[in-house]
Amino acid sequence: MRVVILCGGKGTRMREITEDIPKPLAMIGDKPILWHIMKIYAHYGFDDFILLLGYKGDKIKEYFMDYPWKSHNFVLGRDGIPQLLEEPERWKITFIDTGADTMTGGRIQQARQYIGEETFLLTYGDGLANIDIKKLLEFHKQKGRIATVTGVSRKSQYGTLVVKDNLAVSFQEKSQIEGIINGGFFVFNKEIFDYLKDDPGCILEQEPMMNLVKDQQLAVYCHEGFWIAMDTYKDILYANEIWKNGNSLWKVW
């Protein structure tokens, strides 16, 4: 099963970092956010990734091309080929350029041919949680809906869901009230593409999700554990403090 990660946003609220790199490469400890996210999925056996790139996507390509020798001990042979002394992560990564200004739904639609016809996992390139991905997937199968979103109880600027019997009955993006918010970590069946327009301006969190709610096709997996989204530079500093103190609850591996 493929894991699709949205990595193309400009991170305008984090200019201290994103002038030089895309937000998914912001460092927590000595590894970028994106690495931490991929480690969560890989821990549960999901290691076939599709990265949807946009703003400064070349930096993400460069990071993973250089990752084996920069992050592991190795011997440089006389032929100039490095021989790693440690076993690197056995990830398969597909890099898809989806445009610097493309919105979330447009990015997913562009990657349709690479995602294929199977159910797939999707999340944002800036959120971490100690979520059990296998339980999330089991829940999705039990509910039998086109889409499942992970709901987190917060007062926030993120999209607010009204949930009844684990189904969304309304969805309002960018609400400021207390409620269950869109925490990312989605599961989608192939029918999700029927809800996404082949348009760079298509935003997953607007018309597509609202239509899923209207059709009673959006299940909500309520996650009560740790969750954090890196929306601002302050969030990055907070995540680093957690990591430094050894309290990184998202470290399920």
C-alpha positions as CSV (number, residue, x, y, z in Angstrom):
1,M,0.0,0.0,0.0
2,R,1.4,3.4,-1.0
3,V,1.8,6.3,1.3
4,V,1.3,9.7,-0.3
5,I,2.7,12.8,1.4
6,L,1.9,16.3,0.5
7,C,5.2,18.2,0.4
8,G,4.6,21.1,-1.9
9,G,3.3,24.0,0.3
10,K,5.3,27.3,0.6
11,G,5.2,27.4,4.4
12,T,4.5,31.2,4.4
13,R,4.0,31.3,8.2
14,M,7.5,29.8,8.7
15,R,9.7,32.2,6.6
16,E,12.6,31.9,9.1
17,I,13.1,28.5,7.6
18,T,11.3,28.3,4.3
19,E,13.2,31.0,2.5
20,D,15.9,28.3,1.9
21,I,14.2,25.0,2.2
22,P,10.6,23.6,1.9
23,K,8.8,23.1,5.2
24,P,9.0,19.2,5.2
25,L,12.8,19.6,5.4
26,A,12.7,21.7,8.6
27,M,14.8,19.9,11.1
28,I,13.7,18.1,14.3
29,G,16.9,17.0,15.9
30,D,19.2,16.0,13.1
31,K,16.5,14.8,10.7
32,P,13.7,16.7,8.8
33,I,10.0,16.5,9.6
34,L,9.5,14.4,6.5
35,W,11.9,11.7,7.7
36,H,10.1,11.5,11.1
37,I,6.7,11.0,9.2
38,M,8.2,8.3,7.0
39,K,9.6,6.5,10.0
40,I,6.1,6.4,11.6
41,Y,4.6,4.7,8.5
42,A,7.6,2.4,7.9
43,H,7.3,1.2,11.5
44,Y,3.9,-0.3,10.6
45,G,5.2,-1.8,7.4
46,F,4.2,0.9,4.9
47,D,7.4,1.9,3.1
48,D,6.4,2.7,-0.5
49,F,6.2,6.5,-0.6
50,I,5.0,9.0,-3.1
51,L,6.1,12.5,-2.3
52,L,4.0,15.3,-4.0
53,L,6.5,18.1,-4.5
54,G,6.1,21.8,-5.3
55,Y,7.9,24.7,-3.7
56,K,11.7,23.9,-3.6
57,G,10.9,20.3,-4.4
58,D,14.5,19.8,-5.7
59,K,15.8,20.2,-2.2
60,I,13.7,17.2,-1.1
61,K,15.1,15.2,-4.0
62,E,18.6,16.2,-3.1
63,Y,18.1,15.2,0.6
64,F,17.1,11.7,-0.2
65,M,19.7,11.2,-3.0
66,D,22.4,12.2,-0.5
67,Y,20.8,10.5,2.5
68,P,22.5,7.1,2.4
69,W,26.1,8.4,2.5
70,K,25.4,11.5,4.6
71,S,23.5,9.6,7.3
72,H,25.5,6.4,7.5
73,N,29.1,5.3,8.0
74,F,30.7,4.0,4.7
75,V,33.9,2.9,3.0
76,L,34.8,4.6,-0.2
77,G,36.2,2.0,-2.5
78,R,39.0,2.5,-5.1
79,D,36.2,2.6,-7.7
80,G,34.8,5.7,-6.0
81,I,31.6,3.8,-5.0
82,P,30.6,4.1,-1.3
83,Q,29.9,0.8,0.6
84,L,27.6,1.5,3.5
85,L,28.6,0.0,6.8
86,E,25.1,0.2,8.1
87,E,21.8,-0.9,6.7
88,P,19.8,2.1,5.4
89,E,16.1,2.4,5.4
90,R,14.7,0.2,2.7
91,W,12.2,2.8,1.4
92,K,10.9,3.1,-2.1
93,I,10.3,6.7,-2.9
94,T,8.6,8.2,-5.9
95,F,9.1,11.9,-6.4
96,I,6.4,13.8,-8.3
97,D,6.6,17.5,-9.2
98,T,3.1,18.8,-9.0
99,G,3.8,22.6,-9.4
100,A,4.7,25.3,-6.9
101,D,1.3,26.8,-6.9
102,T,-0.9,23.7,-7.1
103,M,-3.4,23.1,-4.2
104,T,-3.7,19.9,-2.2
105,G,-6.5,18.3,-4.3
106,G,-4.8,19.2,-7.5
107,R,-1.6,17.6,-6.3
108,I,-3.3,14.3,-5.5
109,Q,-5.2,14.3,-8.8
110,Q,-1.9,14.8,-10.7
111,A,-0.4,11.7,-9.0
112,R,-3.3,9.4,-9.9
113,Q,-1.4,7.3,-12.4
114,Y,1.3,6.7,-9.8
115,I,-1.0,5.9,-7.0
116,G,-3.0,3.4,-9.0
117,E,-6.3,1.9,-8.2
118,E,-5.7,0.6,-4.7
119,T,-6.6,2.1,-1.4
120,F,-3.8,4.5,-0.3
121,L,-2.6,6.4,2.8
122,L,-2.1,10.2,2.7
123,T,-0.9,12.8,5.1
124,Y,0.6,16.3,5.2
125,G,4.4,16.8,5.3
126,D,4.3,18.7,8.6
127,G,2.3,16.7,11.1
128,L,3.4,14.1,13.6
129,A,1.5,11.7,15.9
130,N,1.9,8.5,17.8
131,I,-0.9,7.1,15.6
132,D,-1.2,3.4,15.0
133,I,-1.5,3.2,11.2
134,K,-2.6,-0.4,11.2
135,K,-5.5,0.4,13.5
136,L,-6.4,3.4,11.3
137,L,-6.5,1.2,8.3
138,E,-8.6,-1.5,10.1
139,F,-11.0,1.2,11.1
140,H,-11.3,2.5,7.5
141,K,-12.1,-1.1,6.3
142,Q,-14.7,-1.6,9.0
143,K,-16.5,1.7,8.2
144,G,-16.6,0.9,4.4
145,R,-16.5,4.5,3.3
146,I,-14.5,6.2,0.5
147,A,-12.4,8.3,2.9
148,T,-11.2,8.3,6.5
149,V,-9.6,11.3,8.2
150,T,-7.9,11.3,11.6
151,G,-9.8,13.6,13.9
152,V,-8.0,15.3,16.8
153,S,-9.7,17.3,19.5
154,R,-8.3,20.9,19.5
155,K,-9.2,24.5,19.5
156,S,-7.4,25.6,16.4
157,Q,-7.3,27.3,13.0
158,Y,-7.6,23.9,11.3
159,G,-10.7,22.4,9.7
160,T,-13.4,21.5,12.3
161,L,-15.5,18.3,12.0
162,V,-18.8,17.5,13.5
163,V,-18.8,13.8,14.1
164,K,-21.7,11.3,14.8
165,D,-21.1,7.6,15.0
166,N,-17.6,8.0,13.6
167,L,-19.0,9.7,10.5
168,A,-18.5,13.4,9.6
169,V,-21.8,15.2,9.4
170,S,-20.3,18.6,8.7
171,F,-16.8,20.0,7.9
172,Q,-15.7,23.6,8.1
173,E,-12.2,24.5,7.1
174,K,-10.2,27.1,9.1
175,S,-12.6,27.3,12.1
176,Q,-11.6,28.9,15.3
177,I,-13.9,27.0,17.7
178,E,-13.3,24.0,19.9
179,G,-13.9,20.7,18.1
180,I,-12.5,17.8,16.3
181,I,-10.0,19.0,13.7
182,N,-8.6,17.5,10.6
183,G,-5.4,15.9,11.8
184,G,-4.3,14.5,8.5
185,F,-3.4,10.8,8.3
186,F,-6.0,9.9,5.8
187,V,-7.0,6.6,4.1
188,F,-8.6,6.9,0.6
189,N,-10.2,4.4,-1.7
190,K,-9.8,5.0,-5.5
191,E,-13.2,6.7,-5.6
192,I,-11.7,9.8,-4.0
193,F,-10.5,10.8,-7.5
194,D,-14.2,11.2,-8.5
195,Y,-14.3,14.1,-5.9
196,L,-11.1,15.8,-7.1
197,K,-11.1,18.1,-10.0
198,D,-8.3,18.0,-12.6
199,D,-7.5,21.5,-11.7
200,P,-4.4,23.0,-9.9
201,G,-6.7,25.1,-7.8
202,C,-8.6,22.1,-6.4
203,I,-8.3,22.1,-2.6
204,L,-8.9,18.8,-0.9
205,E,-10.1,20.4,2.4
206,Q,-12.9,22.4,0.7
207,E,-15.4,21.2,-1.9
208,P,-14.1,17.5,-2.1
209,M,-14.3,16.9,1.7
210,M,-17.6,18.8,2.0
211,N,-19.0,16.6,-0.8
212,L,-17.7,13.5,1.0
213,V,-19.5,14.6,4.1
214,K,-22.7,15.3,2.2
215,D,-22.6,11.8,0.7
216,Q,-21.8,10.2,4.1
217,Q,-18.5,9.0,2.7
218,L,-16.1,10.5,5.3
219,A,-15.3,8.4,8.3
220,V,-13.5,9.9,11.3
221,Y,-10.8,8.0,13.2
222,C,-10.6,9.8,16.5
223,H,-7.0,9.9,17.8
224,E,-6.6,10.7,21.4
225,G,-2.9,10.4,21.7
226,F,-0.1,12.8,20.9
227,W,-0.4,15.0,17.8
228,I,1.4,18.1,16.6
229,A,1.5,20.1,13.4
230,M,4.4,22.3,12.4
231,D,2.5,25.4,11.2
232,T,4.8,28.1,12.5
233,Y,8.5,28.5,13.5
234,K,7.4,28.3,17.1
235,D,6.0,24.9,16.5
236,I,9.3,23.7,15.1
237,L,11.1,25.0,18.3
238,Y,8.6,23.2,20.5
239,A,9.0,19.9,18.6
240,N,12.8,20.2,18.9
241,E,12.5,20.8,22.6
242,I,10.4,17.7,22.9
243,W,12.9,15.7,20.9
244,K,15.9,17.1,22.8
245,N,14.3,16.1,26.2
246,G,13.6,12.6,25.0
247,N,9.8,13.0,25.2
248,S,9.1,12.6,21.5
249,L,5.8,10.7,21.7
250,W,5.6,10.4,17.9
251,K,8.6,8.1,18.0
252,V,6.8,4.8,17.6
253,W,9.7,3.0,16.0
